[in-house]
Amino acid sequence: MSPALDLGYRLVAGGMSVYCARQAYYGLVERKIQFVSDDWLDWSRWSSQMFDRDTMPVRYWMQLVGTAFTSLLCLVAVFIGWWQPNG
């Protein structure tokens, strides 16, 4: 693999990790978190829902745990990268 591609991969994964960690932190502090839509073509109002901890606790915690887990996975990707054994 090209060293430039590996560096770019790690930079993008690091940026995603910081972004998701900040979103999870602010979700805990403000007691509400925004829904992350995985549909790139959905620009409707349903793709930007806000979940409050007091009114929708199950959806709030599902979104918060998913965001924190994504941050952790991206952080692992920064340190491991595209691991390939020397064969």
N, C-alpha and C positions, 0 to 999 in steps of 0.2 A: 504494500500500500504506500502511496505517496505520503511523505511527511507533512506536506501542506494540507492534504485531505484529513489526516489524523489530527492536526492542529485545529483545523476548522471544525471538525466534529467535536472535539473537546471544548472549544470556545462556545459553540452553540449549546452543548449540554450544560456547561457551567452557567450560561445566561438563563437557560430554562430552569435550572435548579434554584437560582437566586430569585427569579420571578415567582415561581411557585411557593417558595419558602416565605417570601414577603406577603403573598396573597393569603397564605394560611395564617401567618402571624397577625395580619390586620383583621382577618376573619375572627380570630379569637378575641382580639382587643375590642373590636366594634360590635361583636356578637351578631354579625351578619356576613354572609359570603355570597359572591355572585356565582351563578351557575356557569360552568364551562361547557359550552356546546362543542361536540365533536363533529358537527356537520358544517363543513366549510361553505355550503351553498345556502344555508338557512339564515336569512337576514331578518327574520320576523321578530316580533317582540318576545316570543317564547324562548328565543336563544339567549336572552339576557335577563333571566329571572334572578331575583335577590331572595335568598333564604335567610330568615331571621331565626335566631336561636330560640326565642320564646314562642313564636307562632308555628314554626315548622321544624321541630328539633331533629326528627329523623333525617329529613333531607339535608339539614344544616350539617349534621355530623357526618353523613355520607360524603358530602361534598368536601368537607374539611379534611377528613381522613384520606380521601382520594387525592386531594391536592398535596397534602404532606407526603404521601407515598410516591407521587410523581416526582416531587422534589428530591426525595431520597434516591429514587432510581436514576435520576439524572446526575446526582452527585456520584453515585457508583460508576456511572458511565464516564465521568471525567477522570476518575482514577484508574479505571481498568481499560477504557478505550476499546478498540477492536483488537482483542487479544487473539493472537495466532501463534500456535506453538511452532518452534523451529524444527522443521522436519527434514 
